[in-house]
Amino acid sequence: MKSLRNLLSIIALSVGPTVVVSAASAETFTLKASVQTDGKPVGSAEVSLWLAQPGEASTRLAEATTNKTGGVVIQDINEVEDGVFYLRSIGGLVEGVKIPHFETLAVLNSDQRSNIVLNELTTIGSIWPVAGMFDMQNGLLGSSNGLLIGSSHVSNLVDVERGTFGHTVLNGTNLTQSETVGRMNTLAALSALCGAQQKRGLCADFLAISGNSSTLDTLVQLAKRPFVKNDDFFNLFTKAYPFPKGEERRDTDFLPYLSYVPTDFALMVRLVGGGTYSPGRLMFDDRAQLWSGQNWMPGSQSGLEKAIGGGVTRLDASGRALSPPLTGYNDQGLDGIGWGTTVSSDKVWVGTFNKKIGVFDLDGKALGPAQVNGEIGGIQGLATAPNGDVWACDNQLNQMIRFPGGDHTKGEIVKLDGLNRPFAVAVDNDNFVWVSNNGGMTVTRFNGNTPEKFSQISVGTAPRGIGIDSKGNVWVGANMSPGYPVPKIPAGASIIDEFKISLANMKKNEKKYPNGSGNLTMLSSKGDVLKANLLNGQISAGWGVSIDGQDTVFIGNFFGTGFMQVCGQDQKVCPDGVGTGQLIHAYKSGVLEKTTDIMVDDAGNVWNANNWNVVSALVEDNPNRVTATMGGGDGIVVIYGIAKPVTNPLIGAVRSPG
């Protein structure tokens, strides 16, 4: 890096320290920043401006020291087309007392180019969405889409221009049905122990829990593994901020705070709009957009007896809906979408309950419906192969459909013996196609060029989602564990009728299996069973499976309401004492409902599909009117920072950036 003396010239102005970044670009901007802790200004803090660009360690552009009111100005900053600016502060003085361990962060999106506040909340809200790409040595390091997603989501948690909470986390359900705001305030109060509240003498205790030397390092570590020592952090909070005598509110300005020990310090927000209601499968394209087919239309009293099917939802990099409200994209006669969503290099494909395969471009323009050389039934899973082929599971007629080279006008029916309600499909990097048979207990494996040569592999009962890690291992989630009674689905039954029969079967057997049923199976790339019956007794109806950039496994826990993080093939990246296939942590929240899919984005955040909510509203012939519109799940939830980034779209095995 060039010497800062060659990059900067410092000019003293009455408003406080000002840094001018040497710039030749005609398009420049000025940042005014203030450093605060618990509402008090931090003077003499070292503030630095950084630029993160795709695939490169962050570059420090400027540094200066705050004045007595905590202010600093950085002028003539070159605008960039592809990159993320962020500010950091280290140390300083609060009322004349040094706070050397207090560090802050503010990650900016492309619209934030004015006054920036660096405090406890902006630090927490900035760290969590980018945690998968951030470390103390390289700073912020990610792909173009990763940086875009991470920086765009900061505003869902915090407003870095005001130093307060963001709009999304304060909206109705996020505020009252999750602990996210309480967790953020509790962490802010703990961070302030090294800032304005250092007089309480507990800064060293806070840092000692994680073994770090600064508040920023501690928070980064906690964002990545929010379940580690959560009880120790909470107990310190209660010690540091006791109830004043005769009062029932703790002695802290950060309100509301947690009243009970959290299961973790994961931060999450629910995203809605654009027709989102009962999402099945989640898929990202190469523009950082999220696509998902919906079972039913929001606002409808849809269920398994009467239904108005949903369309396709499209969210931008920040999670803002781009698809039309209520209907989503539902051109082409689409009426209800289950597990059928995939993204190829230039198209979005969805399979419907009403026997159609819809095709869109990446702007949502209808290109289909797809054409197939024969009769098709209700469609479930779709997948894009590395060679460009698109495969679809005809769940109703027990057949596969192939679109060679991704040509949606040339669909071919592929018949295979042994297919039994094919549900999910994945294609590995050697063009082997893997299909889960949710009407039985097998996965079908065949080479895409020679589908007549197939094999059947035993897994859990009623297998659902399939994920392929970077080593070619195949992970299969199943609704039921071995021995669980398999429902009898009549040949040719519709997808909706299958749901009815399966639910009735679960209801019949729920007393025999009070903890639910389901599991996870690990297969080799050759189809050998490496580990079976994983998560038995821990998961209740395993569903979608996704792999992150270091091969950690995430699986939907449908009736367990949430999802699970599982140690993958590389035990070195797992917590101590946790081996391959073992549970790392189960994530639950009031904003997490009955989960089908889990998807990892390019920044390392995990997305959860809230597929179903009030089951009685779905299955009853004459549902309670109060809950009749609540059968489908509410929105898509993003859980920040707990995974390693991947490269989307998901084509073949999981891909790490770079």
C-alpha positions in Angstrom: 0.0 0.0 0.0 1.2 3.5 -0.8 2.2 5.7 2.2 -0.8 7.7 3.4 1.4 10.8 3.2 1.3 10.3 -0.6 -2.5 9.8 -0.6 -3.7 12.4 1.8 -3.4 16.0 2.7 -4.9 17.1 6.0 -6.6 20.5 6.4 -7.7 21.9 9.8 -11.2 23.5 9.6 -13.4 24.9 12.3 -15.8 21.9 11.9 -13.2 19.5 13.0 -10.4 17.4 11.4 -10.8 17.1 7.6 -9.1 14.7 5.3 -8.8 15.4 1.6 -8.3 12.2 -0.5 -6.2 13.1 -3.5 -8.5 12.7 -6.4 -8.5 13.3 -10.1 -12.0 11.9 -10.7 -14.7 14.4 -11.6 -17.2 12.4 -9.5 -16.3 12.7 -5.9 -18.1 13.0 -2.6 -17.6 14.1 1.0 -18.3 12.1 4.2 -18.9 13.7 7.5 -18.7 11.2 10.3 -19.2 11.3 14.1 -18.0 8.7 16.6 -20.2 8.0 19.6 -20.7 5.6 22.4 -23.9 5.3 24.4 -24.8 8.7 23.0 -21.6 10.4 24.0 -19.0 11.8 21.6 -15.7 10.1 21.2 -12.8 12.5 20.7 -9.3 11.6 19.5 -10.6 8.4 17.9 -8.6 7.2 14.9 -11.1 7.1 12.0 -10.2 5.4 8.7 -12.0 5.1 5.4 -11.7 1.8 3.5 -12.7 0.6 0.1 -13.6 -3.1 -0.6 -13.5 -4.2 -4.2 -14.3 -7.6 -5.6 -11.7 -10.3 -4.8 -9.3 -7.9 -3.1 -8.4 -7.2 0.4 -9.7 -3.8 1.5 -7.7 -0.7 0.9 -7.3 2.1 3.4 -8.0 5.3 1.6 -7.8 7.9 4.5 -7.4 8.3 8.2 -7.9 11.2 10.6 -8.6 11.9 14.3 -11.9 13.1 15.6 -12.2 16.4 17.4 -13.7 16.9 20.8 -17.2 16.5 19.5 -16.4 13.2 17.8 -16.5 14.7 14.3 -14.3 14.2 11.2 -14.7 15.1 7.6 -13.2 13.3 4.6 -13.4 15.1 1.3 -12.9 14.4 -2.4 -13.5 10.7 -2.2 -13.4 9.1 -5.7 -16.7 7.3 -6.5 -16.3 3.7 -7.7 -18.5 1.6 -9.9 -17.9 -1.7 -8.2 -17.0 -1.6 -4.5 -18.1 -0.8 -1.0 -16.9 2.0 1.3 -16.8 1.6 5.0 -15.5 3.5 8.0 -13.8 2.2 11.1 -12.8 3.9 14.3 -10.3 2.8 17.0 -10.1 4.1 20.6 -10.4 7.7 21.6 -11.5 9.7 24.6 -14.8 9.9 26.4 -14.9 12.7 28.9 -11.1 12.7 29.1 -10.9 8.9 29.7 -9.1 6.6 27.2 -11.2 3.8 25.6 -8.5 1.9 23.7 -10.6 -1.3 23.2 -13.6 0.4 21.7 -13.9 0.0 17.9 -16.7 0.8 15.6 -17.7 0.1 12.0 -20.2 1.5 9.5 -20.6 -0.2 6.1 -22.1 2.1 3.4 -24.4 1.2 0.5 -24.3 3.1 -2.7 -26.7 5.8 -1.6 -25.0 6.7 1.7 -22.7 9.6 1.0 -23.3 12.2 3.7 -23.4 12.1 7.5 -22.4 8.8 9.0 -22.6 7.8 12.7 -20.2 5.3 14.1 -21.6 3.8 17.3 -22.5 0.5 18.9 -25.7 -0.1 16.8 -24.2 0.8 13.4 -21.3 -1.5 14.3 -23.5 -4.4 15.1 -25.8 -3.7 12.1 -22.8 -3.4 9.8 -21.0 -6.5 10.9 -23.7 -9.2 10.8 -24.7 -8.9 7.1 -21.0 -9.0 6.0 -19.6 -11.3 8.7 -19.0 -14.1 6.2 -16.7 -11.8 4.2 -15.0 -9.9 7.1 -11.9 -10.6 9.2 -9.6 -8.4 11.1 -6.6 -9.0 8.9 -8.1 -8.4 5.4 -11.1 -6.4 6.3 -14.0 -6.8 4.0 -13.2 -9.3 1.2 -15.8 -10.7 -1.1 -17.2 -11.1 -4.6 -19.0 -8.3 -6.5 -22.4 -9.9 -5.6 -21.3 -10.7 -2.1 -20.3 -7.1 -1.4 -23.5 -5.8 -3.0 -25.7 -8.1 -1.0 -23.9 -7.5 2.3 -23.7 -3.7 2.1 -27.3 -3.5 0.9 -28.7 -5.5 3.9 -27.0 -3.3 6.5 -29.8 -0.8 6.1 -32.4 -3.5 7.1 -30.8 -3.5 10.6 -29.5 0.0 11.0 -29.6 3.5 9.6 -25.9 4.4 9.6 -26.7 8.0 8.8 -28.6 8.4 12.1 -27.0 5.8 14.2 -30.3 4.1 15.0 -32.3 1.0 13.9 -33.2 0.5 10.3 -36.8 0.5 9.0 -37.1 -3.3 8.2 -36.1 -4.5 11.6 -38.6 -2.1 13.2 -41.6 -3.2 11.1 -44.4 -5.1 12.7 -43.5 -8.7 12.7 -39.7 -8.2 12.9 -40.0 -6.1 16.0 -42.6 -8.1 17.9 -42.0 -11.7 16.7 -38.2 -11.9 16.9 -35.5 -11.1 19.4 -33.3 -9.3 16.8 -33.8 -5.8 18.3 -33.4 -7.0 21.8 -30.3 -8.9 20.9 -28.8 -5.9 19.1 -29.4 -3.6 22.1 -28.0 -6.2 24.5 -24.8 -6.4 22.5 -24.7 -2.6 22.2 -24.8 -2.3 25.9 -22.1 -4.9 26.3 -19.9 -3.1 23.7 -20.4 0.2 25.6 -18.6 -1.4 28.6 -15.5 -0.6 26.6 -16.8 2.8 25.6 -18.9 5.3 27.6 -19.7 2.7 30.2 -16.0 1.7 30.9 -16.5 3.3 34.3 -18.3 0.1 35.3 -15.0 -1.7 35.1 -16.2 -4.7 33.0 -14.6 -4.1 29.6 -12.0 -6.8 30.2 -14.7 -9.2 31.2 -16.5 -8.6 28.0 -13.4 -9.2 25.9 -12.3 -12.2 27.9 -15.5 -14.2 27.0 -14.2 -14.4 23.4 -10.5 -13.9 24.1 -10.2 -10.9 21.9 -8.7 -7.4 22.3 -11.4 -5.2 20.9 -15.1 -4.8 20.7 -15.1 -5.1 16.9 -13.1 -8.4 16.9 -15.5 -9.8 19.6 -18.6 -8.9 17.6 -17.2 -10.3 14.3 -16.5 -13.6 16.0 -19.9 -13.7 17.6 -21.7 -12.9 14.3 -20.1 -15.9 12.7 -20.9 -18.3 15.6 -23.7 -16.6 17.5 -24.4 -19.7 19.6 -21.0 -19.7 21.3 -21.0 -18.6 25.0 -24.3 -16.8 24.5 -25.1 -17.5 28.2 -21.8 -15.9 29.3 -22.5 -12.7 27.3 -26.1 -12.5 28.7 -24.9 -13.1 32.3 -22.4 -10.3 32.0 -25.1 -8.0 30.7 -27.2 -8.6 33.8 -24.2 -8.1 36.0 -23.2 -4.9 34.3 -26.6 -3.4 34.2 -28.5 -4.3 37.4 -31.9 -3.1 38.4 -31.7 0.2 40.3 -33.2 -0.2 43.8 -37.0 -0.2 43.5 -37.0 -0.2 39.7 -37.9 -2.9 37.2 -35.9 -1.5 34.2 -32.2 -2.2 34.0 -29.7 0.6 34.2 -29.1 1.0 30.4 -30.2 3.4 27.7 -30.4 0.6 25.1 -34.0 -0.3 25.1 -35.6 -2.9 24.7 -33.0 -5.4 25.8 -33.2 -9.2 26.4 -34.8 -10.3 29.6 -33.9 -14.0 29.2 -30.9 -15.9 28.0 -31.0 -16.2 24.2 -30.4 -19.5 22.4 -28.0 -17.5 20.2 -27.2 -13.9 19.1 -28.2 -14.5 15.4 -29.7 -11.5 13.8 -32.5 -11.9 11.2 -35.2 -10.1 9.4 -38.3 -11.2 7.6 -38.8 -9.9 4.1 -42.2 -9.6 2.5 -43.9 -8.3 -0.6 -44.0 -9.0 -4.3 -46.4 -11.8 -3.9 -44.3 -13.6 -1.3 -46.5 -16.1 0.6 -45.7 -19.8 1.2 -42.3 -19.9 -0.7 -41.1 -23.3 -1.7 -37.6 -23.2 -3.2 -35.2 -20.3 -3.1 -32.6 -19.5 -5.9 -30.2 -16.6 -6.6 -29.2 -15.5 -10.0 -25.9 -13.9 -11.0 -27.3 -10.4 -10.4 -27.7 -11.1 -6.7 -31.5 -11.3 -7.1 -33.5 -13.9 -5.2 -36.3 -15.9 -7.0 -38.9 -18.2 -5.4 -42.1 -19.9 -6.5 -45.0 -19.6 -4.1 -47.6 -22.2 -3.2 -50.5 -19.8 -2.8 -51.4 -16.2 -3.3 -51.1 -13.8 -0.3 -54.4 -12.7 1.2 -56.2 -15.8 -0.1 -57.9 -18.4 2.0 -55.9 -21.1 0.2 -55.3 -24.6 1.5 -55.5 -28.2 0.4 -59.3 -28.0 -0.4 -59.6 -24.6 -2.1 -56.7 -22.6 -3.5 -55.6 -19.7 -5.5 -52.1 -20.5 -6.5 -49.1 -18.2 -6.1 -46.7 -16.9 -8.7 -43.0 -16.1 -8.7 -41.3 -13.7 -6.3 -38.3 -11.6 -7.2 -36.2 -9.7 -4.6 -33.3 -7.4 -5.3 -29.9 -7.5 -3.5 -31.3 -5.7 -0.5 -34.4 -8.0 -0.2 -36.8 -5.4 -1.6 -39.5 -6.9 -3.7 -39.3 -6.3 -7.5 -42.2 -8.6 -8.5 -45.8 -7.4 -8.6 -47.7 -7.4 -5.2 -50.2 -10.2 -4.6 -49.7 -12.2 -7.8 -45.9 -12.0 -8.2 -45.1 -13.0 -11.8 -47.9 -15.4 -12.8 -48.0 -15.1 -16.6 -48.1 -18.3 -18.6 -51.1 -19.6 -16.7 -49.0 -20.5 -13.6 -51.2 -21.5 -10.6 -49.2 -22.6 -7.5 -45.5 -23.5 -7.3 -44.0 -26.0 -4.9 -40.3 -27.0 -4.9 -40.0 -26.1 -8.6 -37.6 -23.2 -8.9 -34.2 -23.1 -10.6 -32.0 -20.4 -12.2 -29.8 -21.0 -15.2 -27.3 -18.5 -16.7 -30.1 -16.4 -18.3 -33.5 -17.8 -17.2 -35.7 -18.5 -14.3 -37.6 -21.8 -14.4 -40.6 -22.8 -12.3 -42.7 -26.0 -12.1 -46.4 -25.8 -11.0 -49.1 -27.8 -9.4 -51.2 -27.2 -12.5 -48.9 -29.1 -14.8 -46.9 -26.2 -16.4 -43.2 -25.2 -16.5 -42.9 -21.4 -16.6 -39.8 -19.7 -17.9 -38.8 -16.0 -17.4 -35.8 -13.9 -18.2 -33.9 -12.3 -15.3 -36.0 -9.2 -15.6 -39.2 -11.1 -15.0 -40.4 -11.2 -18.7 -42.4 -14.3 -19.6 -40.7 -16.5 -22.1 -42.8 -19.7 -21.8 -44.5 -21.8 -20.9 -42.0 -24.5 -21.7 -42.9 -27.0 -24.4 -42.6 -30.8 -23.7 -42.9 -33.7 -26.2 -45.6 -35.5 -24.2 -48.0 -35.4 -21.3 -46.8 -34.0 -18.0 -48.3 -33.8 -14.5 -47.7 -31.7 -11.4 -44.0 -30.5 -11.3 -41.8 -30.3 -8.2 -38.0 -29.9 -8.3 -35.9 -28.4 -11.1 -32.1 -28.1 -11.4 -29.6 -26.7 -13.9 -26.7 -28.8 -14.9 -23.2 -27.5 -15.6 -23.6 -28.3 -19.3 -26.7 -26.1 -19.5 -29.3 -28.9 -19.4 -32.4 -28.2 -17.2 -34.0 -31.1 -15.4 -37.5 -31.2 -13.9 -39.2 -33.7 -11.6 -42.7 -34.7 -12.8 -43.9 -35.7 -9.3 -47.3 -36.8 -10.5 -46.5 -39.0 -13.4 -43.2 -40.5 -12.1 -41.0 -39.2 -14.8 -38.2 -36.7 -15.5 -38.1 -34.0 -18.1 -34.9 -32.7 -19.7 -34.4 -29.5 -21.6 -31.1 -30.0 -23.5 -28.9 -26.9 -23.3 -31.6 -25.0 -21.5 -33.8 -24.7 -24.6 -37.3 -24.4 -23.1 -39.0 -25.2 -26.4 -37.5 -28.7 -26.6 -38.4 -30.5 -23.4 -38.0 -34.3 -23.5 -39.7 -36.8 -21.3 -37.3 -39.3 -19.7 -38.8 -42.5 -18.3 -37.0 -44.4 -15.5 -38.1 -47.5 -13.6 -38.2 -46.9 -9.8 -39.1 -43.3 -9.8 -41.6 -42.8 -7.0 -43.0 -39.3 -6.7 -39.7 -37.6 -7.8 -39.3 -34.5 -5.7 -35.9 -32.8 -5.9 -33.2 -33.0 -8.5 -29.5 -32.0 -8.4 -26.8 -32.4 -11.0 -23.1 -32.8 -10.0 -20.1 -31.6 -11.9 -19.7 -34.9 -13.7 -23.3 -34.6 -15.1 -24.7 -37.3 -12.8 -28.3 -36.5 -12.0 -29.6 -37.2 -8.5 -33.3 -37.5 -7.8 -35.1 -37.9 -4.5 -38.1 -40.2 -4.5 -40.4 -38.8 -1.8 -42.9 -41.6 -2.3 -40.3 -44.1 -1.0 -36.9 -44.4 0.5 -34.4 -43.9 -2.3 -32.5 -41.5 -4.4 -32.1 -42.3 -8.1 -28.7 -41.7 -9.7 -27.8 -41.7 -13.4 -25.6 -40.0 -15.9 -27.4 -37.3 -17.8 -26.2 -38.6 -21.1 -27.2 -42.2 -20.4 -30.3 -42.1 -18.1 -31.2 -45.7 -18.9 -28.3 -46.7 -16.7 -29.5 -45.8 -13.3 -29.1 -47.0 -9.7 -31.2 -46.7 -6.6 -29.6 -45.7 -3.3 -31.4 -46.2 0.1 -31.7 -43.0 2.2 -34.3 -41.8 4.7 -38.1 -42.2 4.2 -39.8 -39.6 1.9 -36.5 -37.8 0.9 -36.8 -34.2 0.0 -34.0 -31.8 -0.7 -30.5 -32.6 -2.1 -27.3 -30.6 -1.8 -23.9 -31.4 -3.4 -20.7 -30.1 -1.6 -17.5 -29.1 -3.2 -16.0 -32.6 -2.9 -19.0 -34.1 -4.7 -20.6 -35.6 -1.6 -24.4 -35.6 -1.8 -26.5 -34.7 1.2 -30.2 -35.8 1.3 -32.8 -34.5 3.7 -35.8 -36.7 4.5 -39.2 -36.2 6.1 -39.1 -39.4 8.1 -36.6 -41.8 9.7 -36.4 -45.5 8.9 -39.3 -47.4 10.4 -41.8 -44.6 10.1 -44.9 -45.8 8.3 -44.9 -44.8 4.7 -48.1 -43.3 3.4 -49.7 -45.0 0.4 -50.0 -42.5 -2.5 -52.2 -43.7 -5.3 -50.6 -43.7 -8.8 -51.2 -40.4 -10.6 -52.4 -38.5 -7.4 -52.0 -34.8 -7.6 -49.4 -33.0 -5.5 -52.1 -31.5 -3.4 -53.7 -34.9 -2.8 -50.3 -36.3 -1.8 -50.0 -33.5 0.8 -53.4 -34.5 2.2 -52.5 -38.1 2.5 -49.0 -37.4 4.0 -50.4 -35.0 6.6 -53.1 -37.5 7.6 -50.4 -40.2 8.0 -48.3 -37.9 10.2 -51.3 -37.0 12.3 -52.0 -40.7 12.7 -48.5 -41.5 13.9 -47.7 -38.4 15.9 -48.2 -40.0 19.3 -45.7 -42.8 18.4 -43.1 -40.2 17.4 -43.6 -37.3 19.8 -40.2 -35.7 18.8 -41.0 -35.9 15.2 -39.2 -37.9 12.5 -36.7 -37.2 9.8 -33.0 -37.4 9.0 -30.1 -36.6 6.8 -28.0 -38.9 4.7 -24.5 -38.3 3.3 -23.6 -40.1 0.1 -20.3 -40.3 -1.8 -20.1 -39.0 -5.4 -20.3 -42.6 -6.5 -23.5 -43.3 -4.6 -22.1 -45.1 -1.6 -23.8 -44.3 1.8 -21.1 -42.6 3.9 -23.3 -41.6 6.9 -26.9 -42.6 7.5 -29.6 -41.6 10.0 -28.0 -38.3 10.8 -30.1 -36.0 13.1 -32.5 -38.8 14.0 -34.4 -37.6 17.1 -33.3 -34.1 16.5 -35.1 -33.0 13.4 -38.8 -33.1 12.6 -39.4 -33.5 8.8 -36.1 -32.7 7.2 -36.5 -30.7 3.9 -34.3 -28.5 1.8 -30.5 -28.9 2.0 -27.9 -26.3 1.1 -24.1 -26.2 1.4 -22.0 -23.1 2.1 -18.6 -22.1 0.8 -16.7 -24.3 3.3 -19.1 -27.3 2.9 -21.1 -26.7 6.1 -24.6 -28.1 5.7 -27.9 -26.4 6.3 -31.2 -28.3 6.4 -34.8 -27.1 6.8 -36.5 -28.4 9.9 -40.1 -28.2 8.7 -42.2 -29.3 11.7 -39.4 -28.2 14.0 -40.0 -24.6 12.7 -36.6 -23.3 11.6 -33.4 -24.9 10.3 -30.3 -26.7 11.4 -26.6 -26.1 10.8 -24.6 -29.4 10.5 -20.9 -30.1 10.3 -19.9 -31.0 6.7 -17.2 -33.1 5.3 -14.4 -30.9 6.6 -14.4 -31.2 10.4 -11.6 -28.6 10.8 -14.0 -25.8 10.2 -16.6 -27.1 12.7 -16.7 -26.2 16.4 -14.5 -28.4 18.6 -16.0 -31.8 19.3 -18.5 -31.7 16.4 -17.9 -34.2 13.7 -19.1 -34.7 10.2 -22.9 -35.0 10.1 -23.4 -33.8 13.6 -25.6 -30.9 14.7 -23.8 -27.6 15.2 -26.8 -25.5 16.1 -30.6 -25.3 15.5 -32.0 -21.9 14.7 -35.5 -20.9 15.9 -37.4 -17.6 16.1 -40.9 -16.2 16.0 -40.3 -15.1 12.4 -39.2 -18.6 11.3 -42.1 -20.8 10.4 -42.4 -24.2 8.8 -39.3 -24.3 6.6 -38.9 -25.9 3.3 -35.8 -24.4 1.8 -32.5 -23.0 3.0 -30.3 -21.1 0.6 -26.9 -19.5 1.1 -26.1 -16.2 -0.6 -22.9 -14.7 -2.0 -22.2 -12.8 1.2 -22.6 -15.8 3.5 -26.1 -15.1 4.8 -28.7 -17.9 5.0 -32.2 -17.5 3.6 -35.2 -19.4 5.1 -38.4 -20.1 3.2 -41.4 -19.8 5.5 -43.5 -22.3 3.6 -46.4 -23.1 5.9 -47.8 -21.5 9.0 -51.1 -22.5 10.5 -51.6 -26.1 9.4 -55.2 -26.3 10.5 -56.1 -23.5 8.0 -54.6 -25.7 5.2 -56.2 -29.0 6.0 -59.7 -28.3 7.3 -62.7 -28.4 5.0 -64.2 -25.4 6.7 -61.3 -23.5 8.3 -61.6 -20.9 11.1 -62.1 -17.6 9.4 -59.6 -15.9 11.8 -56.8 -18.0 10.5 -58.0 -18.9 7.1 -55.5 -16.5 5.4 -52.6 -17.8 7.6 -52.1 -21.3 6.2 -49.2 -20.3 4.0 -45.9 -19.1 5.5 -45.2 -15.4 5.9 -42.3 -14.1 3.9 -38.6 -15.1 3.5 -36.2 -14.7 6.4 -32.6 -13.9 6.0 -30.2 -14.9 8.9 -27.1 -12.8 8.8 -23.4 -13.9 8.8 -23.5 -17.5 9.8 -22.3 -19.1 6.6 -19.3 -18.9 4.2 -20.1 -17.2 0.9 -20.9 -19.1 -2.3 -21.1 -18.2 -6.0 -24.6 -18.2 -7.3 -26.6 -19.3 -9.3 -26.4 -22.8 -7.9 -25.4 -24.8 -11.0 -23.8 -28.2 -10.2 -21.9 -28.6 -6.9 -21.6 -25.6 -4.5 -19.0 -23.1 -5.7 -16.9 -20.8 -3.5 -16.1 -17.3 -4.7 -12.9 -16.9 -6.7 
